[in-house]
Amino acid sequence: MEIVAIQATVNLCGVLTRDNYERWKILMQHCLICQNLWHIVESTKGNMSDDRWLRENAFVLLTIKASCGEEIFYQIKDENSAKDVWDTLEKMHKPRVVSQLQTGTFTPQTFGNLVNSQYETLTNAISNGDLSLVKTFFRENPNARSARIFGNGYTALHFSVYKRKKEIVDYLINSTSVAELKISDRSGSTALSIAARFGVGKSIAKKLVGRNRELLTIADSNGKFPVQLACSTIHEDMARYLYVETPLRSLDRDSRFYILQDCISRKMFGKDS
């Protein structure tokens, strides 16, 4: 019965991504109130010796985690308190965090510290879409083109893809060796995996694949191929493109199963698709 209730709540609220937090929050709050469970999130501290509280906390915790997209789930998967998870999601989606990502004002929590202070000029140029300054930086620092500039292992290409700076991405793709396009960050993600996970645009993915098709078959450290990442984060256009381009022989049985499961559970390809 509890599992049915959890599934119903998840279906109603939808999958939480970095783009729909406010809608998800309102719907989830109403669902928990209707089930007389909002006190689990609202209370300051639960009674760990109370069996009823433990059951209700576990129920709310599972409900919230089950409704999170892959990217967010991995950031809260180890939490054992529903209230702590709720508060963490609130902090993650505060407007000021979005502002930092959009304006190029970075914190160590965003990408990790800059590996070298000299890269601040480069990251600001990328964030501002200043292709001329990016070119100047690489003329003066040619070895920086494939260097890891952030603590999380992002290169300039990873970061440009994440920031959706198409002109700069085009420049980097065309001026980077085929082998360097395969460089992964600390989580094993290539630039194509970043594009798939964050749905940065099919045109960017096409350019990456056009230069090196091997990117389609490079999995991240969790064993996820780009097409799986696009499906699990509900980026339908990206998922369609990557599915067509990815050689099926490169996907093992489990990968194919999870792709199908994600598409069905997230209702990505309905009758009108």
TORLOLO-398543 format. One line per field, with one value per residue: y, z, x of N, C-alpha, C, O in turn. Coordinates in pm, whole numbers, plus 50000, padded with zeros to 5 digits. Each point is the difference from the previous one (the first is absolute). Layout:
N
nc2 Y,...
nc3 Z,...
nc1 X,...
cac2 Y,...
cac3 Z,...
cac1 X,...
cc2 Y,...
cc3 Z,...
cc1 X,...
oc2 Y,...
oc3 Z,...
oc1 X,...
***
This chain:
273
nc2 49880,49900,49778,49878,49960,49828,49786,49933,49931,49793,49835,49975,49887,49780,49985,49924,50198,49990,49851,49813,50094,50187,49967,49962,50183,50136,49950,50051,50213,50074,49956,50132,50189,49996,50016,50217,50091,50126,49890,49850,50077,49974,49782,50081,49919,49869,49905,50055,50124,50186,49832,50079,50070,49840,49925,50110,49966,49812,50012,50110,49891,49837,50068,50063,49851,49916,50156,49886,50209,49908,50143,50017,49868,50031,50144,49865,49939,50160,50133,50080,50193,49915,49981,49820,49811,49964,49937,49778,49872,49991,49864,49786,50000,49993,50147,50009,49834,50027,50116,49874,49874,50107,50031,49794,50032,49989,49805,50032,50132,50203,50123,50110,49938,50226,49902,50125,50091,49876,49823,50105,50027,49825,49954,50135,49941,49836,50037,50091,49790,50009,49999,50200,50049,49932,50114,50185,49968,49962,50199,50098,49923,50015,50057,50221,50000,49927,50217,49886,50057,49807,50104,50133,50147,50148,49909,50062,49820,49892,50096,49962,49802,49964,50087,49792,49940,50047,50214,50049,49979,50156,50191,50002,50034,50208,50085,49890,49955,49893,50002,50183,49947,49884,50198,49868,50023,50162,50132,50089,50196,49877,50067,49819,49913,50110,49962,49813,50001,50109,49810,49934,49791,49990,50210,50055,49949,50135,50192,50000,50000,50205,50093,49979,49885,50039,50206,49953,49977,50224,49806,50053,50171,50132,50060,50208,49877,50064,49822,49881,50064,49947,49790,49947,50083,49798,49893,50074,50224,50090,50007,50162,50211,50062,50054,50202,50170,50004,49990,49933,50003,50213,49959,50063,49788,49977,49990,49805,49847,50022,49912,49780,49901,50031,49870,49792,49935,50009,49783,49876,49779,50215,49987,50144,49823
nc3 50000,50156,49976,50083,50222,50067,49974,50161,50194,50016,50030,50215,50151,49968,49788,50198,49921,49865,49867,50123,50032,49882,49786,49930,49992,49823,49801,49973,49951,49791,49855,50006,49880,49776,49976,49991,49802,49975,50122,49849,49859,50055,50017,50206,50137,49859,50000,50055,50172,49875,50115,50163,50194,50150,50119,50183,50188,50118,50137,50197,50177,50096,50156,50203,50160,50109,50160,50127,49922,49797,49836,49963,49845,49796,49940,49908,49826,50020,49864,50206,49929,50080,50225,50091,50000,50159,50204,50021,50029,50214,50143,50000,50125,50156,50049,50225,50079,50026,50184,50185,50034,50099,50222,50075,50099,49980,49995,50199,50104,49941,50038,50185,50170,50012,49798,49849,50151,49950,50134,50165,49964,50051,50211,50070,49951,50121,50205,49975,50022,50176,49826,49974,50142,49927,49837,50065,50086,49853,49936,50142,49949,49865,50150,49965,49809,50039,50015,50157,49907,49951,50185,49904,49998,50115,49812,49885,49936,50136,50049,49850,50024,50154,49935,49923,50054,49924,50046,50207,50039,49918,50116,50177,49955,49951,50204,50001,50128,49811,49963,49896,49786,49962,49950,50146,50032,50155,49880,49939,50107,49843,49842,49902,50102,49962,49811,50007,50097,49882,49888,49993,49970,49908,50009,50206,50065,49917,50113,50186,49992,49972,50205,50129,49809,49976,49911,49782,49930,50002,50087,50085,50137,49898,49876,50083,49890,49842,49867,50077,49938,49790,49971,50052,49819,49918,49937,50024,50021,50204,50142,49962,50067,50216,50043,49935,50138,50171,49990,49856,49804,49943,49894,50198,50053,50122,49885,49902,50129,50047,49835,49974,50126,49937,49836,50067,50099,49838,49962,50004,50030,50013,50086,50175,50125
nc1 50083,50134,50029,49831,50000,50129,49931,49857,50094,50086,49852,49939,50123,49968,50069,50074,49924,50178,49891,50025,50201,50034,50056,50211,50129,49971,50093,50217,50048,49967,50167,50180,49979,50023,50223,49935,50060,49816,49847,49928,49844,49783,49948,49964,49842,50117,49796,50211,49928,49993,49905,49865,50090,50045,49821,49926,50117,49964,49821,50004,50087,49878,49853,50075,50053,49821,49973,50146,50023,50025,49944,49778,49905,50089,49839,49846,50127,50158,49881,50049,50088,49808,50001,50101,49877,49845,50072,50026,49818,49933,50109,49932,49812,50163,49836,50012,49868,49777,49936,49998,49819,49828,50014,49948,49802,50220,49892,50097,49847,50077,50184,49939,50128,50011,49993,49891,50138,50181,49965,50108,50220,50132,50063,50164,50212,50093,50084,50205,50079,50139,49860,49903,49832,49797,49895,49888,49794,49835,49915,49853,49794,50178,50155,49972,50118,50209,50052,50112,49805,49895,49928,49845,50171,49877,49918,50182,50119,50142,50198,50162,50106,50161,50196,50046,50207,49793,49948,49924,49779,49860,49980,49863,49782,49931,49956,49803,50176,50054,50221,50078,49960,50188,50092,50108,49778,49983,49863,50197,49977,49897,50145,50092,50179,50193,50115,50126,50202,50158,50040,50216,49927,49795,49921,49925,49790,49842,49978,49873,49774,49910,49999,49818,50017,50218,49990,49967,50211,49977,50071,49796,50053,49849,50177,50028,49849,50148,50041,50174,50206,50060,50076,50212,50105,49946,50185,49788,49985,50033,49825,49850,50039,49980,49786,49925,50048,49855,50223,49843,50107,49948,49806,50084,50044,50188,50192,50046,50103,50219,50123,50033,50157,50214,50078,50059,50192,50154,49948,50188,49974,49937,49793,50027,50069
cac2 50120,50116,50015,50057,50141,50068,50009,50098,50132,50027,50026,50130,50108,49995,49981,50126,50035,50132,50103,50002,49983,50071,49924,49873,50027,50028,49877,49905,50048,49972,49855,49960,50052,49915,49871,50028,49971,50122,50026,49934,50097,50128,49992,50031,49877,49886,49911,49879,49881,49987,49915,50064,50106,49935,49952,50115,50062,49913,50013,50130,49998,49920,50073,50111,49948,49934,50100,50080,49957,49937,50099,50046,49884,49964,50100,49985,49857,49947,50063,49911,50081,50066,50145,50040,49996,50114,50122,49997,50036,50143,50073,49976,50070,50142,50084,50050,49898,50012,50122,49972,49920,50079,50115,49961,50015,49860,49961,49867,49897,49991,49916,49978,50114,50009,49934,50106,50129,50056,49956,50086,50078,49911,49963,50119,50023,49900,50033,50120,49974,50084,49911,50067,49988,49858,49973,50066,49924,49876,50033,50026,49881,49890,49873,50005,49956,49870,49992,49999,50134,49997,49885,49885,49943,50065,50074,50115,49948,49959,50119,50072,49922,50019,50137,50016,50105,49926,50050,49956,49854,49974,50032,49900,49871,50005,50024,49897,49872,49898,49929,50087,50008,49888,50024,49992,50068,49907,49902,49918,50057,50075,50117,49952,49958,50124,50050,49911,50009,50130,50038,50132,50029,49894,50049,49981,49856,49962,50043,49912,49868,50014,50001,49874,49913,49913,50060,49937,49869,50015,50009,50070,49910,49921,49909,50058,50055,50127,49982,49969,50124,50083,49939,50004,50139,50042,50093,49913,50021,49947,49855,49949,50011,49909,49862,49969,50001,49905,49861,49913,49897,50054,50001,49866,49968,50085,50137,50004,49988,50126,50100,49972,50029,50145,50058,49964,50055,50146,50027,50088,49981,49968,49968,50114,50030
cac3 50000,50008,49873,49907,50036,49958,49854,49964,50030,49902,49871,50006,50013,49891,50036,50035,49932,50045,49935,50037,50145,50063,49972,50072,50143,50034,49987,50102,50129,50006,50012,50136,50089,49980,50063,50141,50020,49987,50125,49993,49937,50070,50139,50023,50023,50023,50112,49940,50073,49968,49882,49902,49935,49914,49880,49921,49944,49891,49891,49935,49943,49877,49904,49945,49922,49880,49904,49956,49884,50034,50040,50136,50090,50048,50097,50127,50017,50129,50111,50068,50058,49898,50019,49949,49854,49958,50020,49903,49870,50007,49985,49866,49897,50031,49883,49994,49938,49856,49958,49990,49881,49881,49986,50001,50133,50040,50136,49998,49997,49866,49913,50065,49985,49882,50020,49997,49995,49865,49924,50028,49878,49902,50038,49987,49856,49954,50057,49933,49856,49933,49920,49971,50118,50013,49902,50048,50115,49954,49928,50100,50086,49912,50073,50081,49921,50048,50144,50094,50059,50126,50086,49960,49879,49878,49910,49940,49917,50092,50058,49893,49971,50113,49996,49876,49919,49875,49921,50063,49984,49861,49988,50073,49930,49876,50026,50093,49932,50017,50125,50114,50018,50086,50138,50094,50128,50111,50005,49879,49897,49889,49967,49949,50117,50063,49913,50015,50136,50025,49890,49957,49862,49907,49904,50060,49997,49861,49965,50071,49936,49866,50007,50057,50029,50113,50120,50024,50066,50121,50118,50114,50106,50045,49892,49919,49870,49977,49971,50127,50078,49941,50034,50144,50040,49924,49891,49896,49869,50009,50010,49867,49913,50043,49980,49857,49965,50078,49950,50100,50044,50107,50123,50055,50027,50108,49950,49916,50089,50073,49904,49980,50126,50018,49901,50035,50130,49990,49895,49906,49863,50001,49869,49910,49975
cac1 49917,50087,50069,49902,49986,50123,49998,49899,50055,50106,49934,49934,50098,50097,50141,50067,50124,50045,49920,49858,49994,49888,49877,50012,49991,49860,49922,50043,49950,49856,49981,50036,49895,49882,50026,50031,50141,50081,50071,50131,50089,49991,50045,50141,50075,49914,50031,50057,49953,49857,49986,49913,50077,50098,49931,49956,50120,50046,49904,50021,50134,49996,49917,50079,50113,49948,49954,50115,50076,50129,50100,49971,49997,50134,50045,49928,49972,50047,49927,49906,49892,49919,50015,50132,49993,49918,50080,50110,49945,49969,50127,50053,49923,49983,50028,50137,50084,49978,50068,50143,50025,49972,50088,50139,50057,50007,50037,50061,49897,49942,50083,50128,50089,50083,50129,50100,49931,50007,49884,49885,49979,49938,49863,49915,49981,49903,49869,49950,49990,50100,50083,50127,50087,50033,50106,50121,50052,50062,50123,50103,50011,49956,49984,49878,49885,49953,50028,49887,50005,49925,50025,49919,50057,49952,50089,49931,49890,49893,49937,49930,49879,49908,49949,49923,50063,50015,50113,50125,50003,50039,50143,50078,49988,50078,50142,50045,50024,49896,50029,49972,49855,49959,50040,49888,50017,50022,49891,50007,49913,50055,49919,49871,49921,49953,49893,49884,49945,49940,49913,50047,49963,50037,50099,50132,50026,50029,50136,50092,49994,50054,50147,50049,49885,50034,49942,49870,50017,50081,49913,50059,50046,49885,49966,49893,50034,49930,49858,49933,49993,49894,49871,49974,49976,49882,50028,49945,50062,50137,49990,49965,50118,50106,49955,50018,50142,50079,49998,49936,50094,50085,49921,49977,49860,49950,49986,49880,49885,49980,49952,49858,49931,49993,49908,49863,49961,49993,49903,50068,49956,49858,49941,50011,50142
cc2 50126,50027,50062,50149,50079,50020,50105,50142,50039,50032,50138,50114,50007,49982,50135,50015,50138,50112,50013,49995,50064,49925,49871,50021,50020,49872,49898,50041,49970,49851,49952,50049,49912,49864,50013,49968,50124,50029,49936,50096,50128,49997,50025,49874,49887,49917,49866,49872,49972,49922,50065,50109,49940,49952,50117,50072,49919,50014,50131,50004,49925,50072,50110,49948,49937,50100,50088,49942,49953,50100,50043,49884,49970,50101,49985,49853,49946,50060,49903,50073,50071,50151,50049,50001,50121,50130,50007,50040,50148,50082,49987,50087,50144,50084,50044,49897,50004,50121,49977,49924,50083,50111,49964,50027,49864,49983,49863,49889,49979,49905,49952,50123,50001,49936,50103,50133,50062,49963,50086,50086,49918,49969,50119,50030,49903,50035,50119,49981,50081,49912,50061,49986,49855,49965,50061,49922,49875,50025,50020,49879,49876,49868,49995,49943,49868,49983,49993,50132,50010,49874,49878,49939,50061,50064,50121,49954,49954,50123,50078,49929,50023,50139,50032,50114,49940,50046,49949,49849,49964,50021,49891,49864,49998,50015,49900,49869,49902,49926,50083,50017,49891,50020,50003,50082,49896,49895,49913,50054,50074,50123,49958,49954,50121,50056,49918,50017,50130,50050,50133,50033,49896,50045,49982,49852,49955,50036,49911,49862,50005,49998,49868,49914,49907,50053,49935,49875,50007,50023,50078,49900,49917,49901,50051,50057,50131,49984,49968,50126,50091,49946,50018,50141,50067,50112,49927,50017,49942,49847,49938,49999,49898,49854,49957,49983,49893,49859,49907,49894,50049,50001,49858,49983,50089,50142,50014,49996,50133,50112,49983,50036,50150,50063,49972,50069,50152,50045,50094,49990,49954,49977,50114,50032,49967
cc3 50000,49867,49896,50025,49956,49849,49953,50022,49898,49864,49996,49999,49882,50052,50025,49923,50049,49944,50052,50151,50061,49980,50081,50150,50044,49996,50107,50138,50015,50017,50142,50101,49990,50068,50148,50035,49995,50127,50000,49941,50082,50140,50011,50015,50029,50119,49945,50071,49973,49869,49892,49925,49902,49870,49909,49936,49881,49877,49923,49930,49867,49891,49932,49912,49869,49893,49948,49873,50043,50055,50144,50099,50057,50100,50136,50038,50137,50121,50059,50064,49888,50011,49945,49847,49948,50009,49900,49861,49993,49977,49859,49894,50035,49878,49989,49938,49849,49947,49984,49872,49874,49979,50000,50131,50065,50146,49991,49989,49860,49910,50068,49978,49864,50030,50008,49984,49861,49917,50026,49878,49895,50035,49990,49853,49943,50049,49929,49849,49917,49923,49972,50116,50023,49905,50044,50113,49952,49915,50098,50090,49923,50073,50082,49928,50050,50150,50081,50076,50131,50078,49963,49868,49870,49923,49948,49915,50087,50047,49896,49960,50110,49995,49872,49912,49865,49916,50055,49988,49858,49982,50066,49931,49877,50024,50098,49924,50029,50132,50122,50025,50094,50146,50090,50125,50110,50012,49875,49885,49893,49976,49948,50115,50073,49920,50017,50135,50022,49885,49938,49855,49904,49904,50053,49997,49859,49961,50068,49934,49860,49997,50053,50044,50118,50131,50036,50085,50123,50119,50111,50109,50060,49892,49909,49869,49980,49975,50127,50084,49948,50035,50147,50049,49915,49901,49870,49864,49996,50001,49864,49908,50037,49980,49855,49966,50072,49943,50108,50053,50115,50135,50050,50034,50108,49952,49916,50087,50069,49908,49978,50124,50021,49905,50036,50129,49996,49887,49894,49859,49999,49859,49901,49963,49856
cc1 50087,50069,49908,49984,50123,50000,49900,50051,50106,49940,49937,50102,50096,50141,50065,50130,50042,49914,49856,49977,49876,49869,50000,49978,49855,49916,50037,49948,49851,49973,50028,49897,49876,50015,50035,50145,50089,50081,50139,50105,50010,50060,50150,50082,49904,50046,50045,49954,49853,49985,49915,50075,50102,49937,49962,50119,50052,49910,50024,50136,50003,49921,50081,50112,49953,49959,50114,50061,50137,50101,49980,50004,50138,50056,49932,49979,50039,49930,49899,49883,49925,50012,50133,50002,49923,50080,50115,49952,49967,50127,50056,49933,49970,50037,50145,50094,49986,50074,50149,50031,49984,50103,50147,50068,49999,50036,50064,49896,49944,50078,50128,50087,50068,50135,50112,49926,50003,49877,49876,49967,49926,49855,49905,49972,49898,49860,49936,49986,50098,50099,50137,50098,50043,50115,50132,50064,50072,50125,50115,50025,49955,49977,49872,49879,49942,50021,49871,50005,49923,50033,49918,50047,49951,50116,49922,49882,49883,49921,49921,49871,49897,49935,49923,50054,50039,50119,50132,50015,50045,50150,50085,49995,50091,50150,50060,50019,49887,50020,49963,49851,49949,50039,49876,50028,50013,49890,49998,49918,50080,49912,49863,49911,49944,49882,49873,49933,49923,49914,50037,49966,50055,50110,50142,50038,50038,50143,50104,50007,50060,50152,50055,49883,50027,49939,49866,50012,50090,49906,50070,50036,49887,49954,49890,50054,49924,49850,49921,49983,49889,49862,49967,49974,49892,50030,49965,50067,50141,49998,49969,50124,50106,49960,50021,50148,50082,49993,49943,50096,50088,49928,49979,49852,49940,49976,49874,49874,49972,49954,49850,49919,49984,49900,49855,49956,49986,49908,50058,49944,49855,49948,50012,50144,50036
oc2 50096,50114,50082,50079,50113,50109,50074,50089,50113,50091,50067,50099,50106,50000,50090,49913,50059,50116,50094,49953,49937,49986,49966,49921,49945,49973,49934,49915,49953,49961,49918,49931,49967,49938,49905,49945,49990,50064,50045,50001,50063,50102,49972,49987,50016,50012,49921,49890,49901,50048,49990,50011,50052,50015,49995,50045,50056,50000,50000,50053,50047,49997,50015,50049,50014,49966,50089,49879,50024,49973,50009,50016,49973,49973,50058,49970,49902,49961,49923,49938,50069,50070,50105,50089,50065,50081,50107,50076,50064,50097,50095,50035,50062,49964,50014,50037,49990,49994,50050,50030,49983,50030,50083,49996,49950,50085,49929,49893,49896,49904,49928,50079,49895,50021,49982,50010,50084,50068,49984,50022,50050,50009,49983,50040,50038,49997,50004,50092,50028,49966,49930,49971,49974,49932,49937,49983,49967,49917,49962,49988,49943,49920,49894,49977,49982,49890,50051,50026,50095,49901,49887,49906,49954,50068,50019,50066,50033,50003,50050,50065,50026,50014,50110,50074,49953,49917,49957,49949,49912,49919,49956,49929,49901,49966,50012,49970,50012,49969,49948,50032,50012,49913,50063,50023,49881,49895,49923,49928,50088,50017,50069,50023,49997,50040,50055,50007,50001,50110,50085,50114,49963,49918,49968,49965,49918,49924,49964,49946,49905,49955,49957,50020,49944,49924,49996,49961,49897,50100,50007,49879,49904,49933,49922,50080,50023,50078,50044,50020,50061,50078,50032,50018,50121,50096,49937,49902,49935,49936,49898,49902,49929,49916,49888,49913,49955,49948,49995,49956,49920,50020,49914,50093,50047,50062,50098,50069,50043,50087,50097,50061,50046,50087,50087,50059,50056,50120,50095,50100,49880,49997,49980,50096,50019
oc3 49928,49957,49919,49906,49951,49952,49905,49918,49952,49931,49897,49928,49968,50121,49916,50006,50084,50039,49962,50046,50082,50093,50065,50064,50100,50092,50056,50078,50105,50075,50054,50097,50102,50038,50063,50106,50010,49993,50072,50044,50007,50048,49908,49941,50078,50047,49952,49946,50048,49894,49881,49878,49890,49892,49879,49886,49897,49887,49877,49890,49902,49883,49878,49889,49896,49881,49918,49986,50112,50099,50076,50113,50120,50068,50098,50097,50046,50113,49928,50060,49918,49898,49935,49939,49904,49908,49950,49931,49897,49924,49944,49899,49941,49927,49890,49938,49927,49892,49905,49933,49903,49885,49965,50007,50036,50060,49902,49947,49971,49947,49940,49910,49940,50107,50075,49922,49967,49904,49931,49969,49934,49915,49963,49965,49920,49923,49983,49930,49883,50052,50001,49979,50043,50038,49987,50005,50051,49996,49973,50060,50034,49958,50050,50061,50002,50053,49958,50075,50076,49944,50030,49949,49893,50058,50033,49996,49970,49996,50029,49973,49972,50028,49985,49940,49982,49945,49925,49977,49982,49938,49942,49994,49974,49914,50040,49909,50100,50070,50098,50111,50056,50083,49967,50035,49971,50062,49979,49902,50032,50065,50025,49997,50047,50057,50003,50008,50064,50006,49979,49957,50005,49957,49925,49968,49983,49931,49939,49977,49957,49903,49960,50109,50058,50094,50117,50068,50048,50006,50005,49979,50073,50016,49924,50000,50066,50053,50015,50063,50079,50028,50035,50106,50005,49990,49938,49935,49904,49934,49964,49933,49914,49972,49973,49921,49947,49981,50111,50114,50073,50104,49926,49988,49986,50035,50013,49974,50006,50042,50003,49991,50038,50039,49983,50005,50075,49972,49956,49929,49993,49904,49879,49927,49959
oc1 49973,50014,50043,49994,49988,50033,50027,49977,50002,50046,50003,49982,50054,50024,49991,50088,49932,50016,49930,49896,49933,49921,49901,49930,49956,49923,49911,49957,49956,49910,49926,49968,49939,49901,50045,50030,50123,50105,50090,50115,50105,50049,50076,50107,49906,50113,49919,50016,49944,50039,50029,49988,50019,50058,50019,49992,50037,50048,50008,50013,50058,50038,49997,50020,50065,49996,49976,50014,50043,50067,50096,50046,50013,50098,50046,49931,49941,50028,49937,49912,50060,50004,50006,50058,50042,49998,50034,50066,50019,49999,50054,50061,49911,50092,50053,50100,50099,50059,50061,50098,50074,50034,50084,50123,49894,50065,49980,50030,49940,49944,50080,49973,50022,50057,50096,49906,49915,49967,49899,49883,49909,49912,49884,49889,49915,49904,49878,49958,49973,50106,50101,50118,50112,50095,50106,50122,50108,50090,50114,50107,49896,49917,49962,49896,49878,49984,49896,50094,50019,50047,50040,49939,50039,50084,49884,49897,49886,49877,49891,49899,49883,49882,49948,49922,50113,50073,50088,50110,50085,50069,50099,50101,50069,50081,50116,49924,49930,49903,49949,49959,49891,49971,49900,50116,50013,50021,49906,49978,50081,49897,49901,49879,49886,49899,49890,49877,49895,49946,49913,50021,50117,50082,50092,50114,50090,50067,50101,50108,50066,50061,50108,49945,49906,49981,49962,49905,50047,49929,50123,49990,50026,49899,49942,50093,49899,49920,49886,49896,49928,49909,49886,49940,49982,49924,50086,50034,50040,50081,50059,50030,50052,50086,50044,50036,50102,49890,50052,49987,50060,50062,49952,49921,49887,49899,49927,49902,49884,49924,49925,49894,49892,49923,49914,49892,49920,49988,49935,49990,49972,50077,49992,50026,50114
***
